[in-house]
Amino acid sequence: MLDLTPQSIRLVERYEDGTDIDHFTFEPVDKSKGLPEFADPAKVEPGQFFMLSIPGYGEAAFTYAGMPDDQGRFIALIRRIGSLTEALFQMKAGDTLGARGPFGKGWPDLNGNKVLVIAGGCGLAPVAAKIDALIAAGSDPVVYFSARNEAMLVMREERSRWHKQCKVYEAVDDIDSAKGSYMHGRKLPDNLKQIEAEQGKFDHIITCGPEGMMEAVCRIVTEAGHPADHLWLSLERRMHCGVGLCGHCYVANHLVCEDGPTYRWDQLGELVVKERAIKPPAEQVDMAVNAGSCCRG
Amino acid sequence: MNVYELDRIEHLRDWLALSHQVYQAVENDLGNCNWQPIEHGEVVKFKPNVRPLVSPKSLFFSEQENMFVFDGEKFRETLPEHGPRVIFGVSACDLTAISYQDKHFRKDPYYQARRQQTLLVGIDCTKPCDGGFCRSVDAGPHVKDEIADLILTPMPSIGGENTGWWLICSSDAGRAAVSGMDLRRADSSWSSWREMNRRHTEAEFKSDVHIINGIQRINARAVPDELWERLAHQCISCSGCSQLCPTCSCYATRDVAEDTNMVRQRVWDSCLMVGFQKEASGANPAAEAGRRMYRYWYHKFSEDYVAQMGRYGCVGCGRCESTCPGSVGVHSIMEKISNA
């Protein structure tokens, strides 16, 4: 039987990590009977999500932006965007919330493969733990991260670590006012071409960001010859339960909370045909224009 | 299978009421029929061949219920508590819907807390109800053995007068519930009489050509977006169809303050509401009314769901048609899309 009741967690730490975006660390209050599943590094997979309860304001899905450590501490990157996150942004270290999980299908095991990770804005959060896992497995992932402007380059601590551990490309749309150094190209196809010219072909590509961006990524790389069954993305839908009951996160006959949130592009394509779930953008997507309009949960 | 003869249905109900809380559809002065508790010894006539305004859905999947309490430190689950229950005189369409919901909510602790305490007494329909098309979607008019614990089927009538009932024990729980009751064993003729009765009833159903065509067109994705959009103009998002649909199972949650505690509730929701999929960012994958309308009927009639759930999501009760103020219930919709 499912347990739809959360367990108490404590807000350990939060700091600003982008415009209206904070980097949160949580831990279970009661560890006396071992770590609860949602905080157990042996039970959580990169790409999965948990349901965060803010008593009085409800519950929403957030991705694990970092795997739980052996103390059960786990990370979420959360954007202030609705009433629930507004309440969360009023909380301080030591406050009590609720959590349950882990839910959904994580990213596939791609250890030993040459992987390119393409993330836009807050879309970095669902792939961050996978980047860590690929680095830990010695698979040397290549990361391409893009955002609207410098202030939206989220997860700065993680990125500064990745810069030492793997190849990271960064791009901002608003390049004129940027202080750092970024890729010259502003258009997604140009940047992808440059990355491939420098790094060669990739076995697998993982992408996460706004749906329009992901659709554009998938279209561009498949047109360039990358196989659709080696292309992965993560969907965002409103969720009230996380366990396939409430019906909110439907895409055709799938429920994203159980059947996703990670999908293989060709398999998602079948659903798209059934429901035209993801619409191609009306015009050519400038990678970073939409990036940052997305945040898990 | 144990089959008994029964002179009066009320005898069985009264017997079950000794040890169970019994619910039966009772007609009020307006002719509307709703599920109500009947006490042991209560004199309420049982009326066969009625379609209650609502299915017994809410007796398992409550329209509004508490899930847990937060006291400031800890979360505590609040499961529904009650003794054994009987839902008495449920027709085949509603029983089919319950078995569909049983599958959907198989791991839901709140649903199962009620369901596992409940005995289902089904009854065969002997004539089609207004707007009902259970026959077309394999959900009636007769009750299948596996979806009820006890089944009542009428003996042949003489001069229009009911002469009694056969009581079929179709599960161990059903058999146990009537053990000790003074019942005569039926002779073997019951099954051929029942079969004949079924054929007679099925022959009385109106044409279902529009239903069959509509199902085919939905599955062939042959209904243009523009038509869904046009039909959706008639939907006023009242959610009446979802509320009355015995297989609709979507819910939303909300937090309610109670003294110093916080209570998480869940309440019925409907995919026809504009905010159903709307995210905090304002992004809404189902912003277009036509897509929401397509969604609703896709969920009821798509073969994609048959593969998952073993049958269509529609049990042919016709309640959506009778409640819809915009004439986009099942018959109206299927008529329009099959002629499009």
Interface residues (C-beta under 8 A of the other chain):
Chain A: M1 L2 D3 L4 T5 P6 Q7 S8 V29 S53 P55 G56 Y57 G58 E59 A60 I81 G82 S83 L84 T85 T96 G98 E236 R237 R238 H240 C241 V243 L245 C246 G247 H248 C249 Y250 V251 A252 N253 K274 E275 A277 S293 C294 C295 G297
Chain B: M67 F68 F70 G72 E73 K74 F75 R76 E77 H104 F105 K107 D108 P109 Y110 Q112 R221 S249 C250 Y251 A252 T253 R254 D255 A257 M262 R264 R266 D269 C271 F276 Q277 K278 E279 A280 S281 A283 P285 R291 Y294 R295 Y298 H299 S302 D304 Y305 A307 Q308
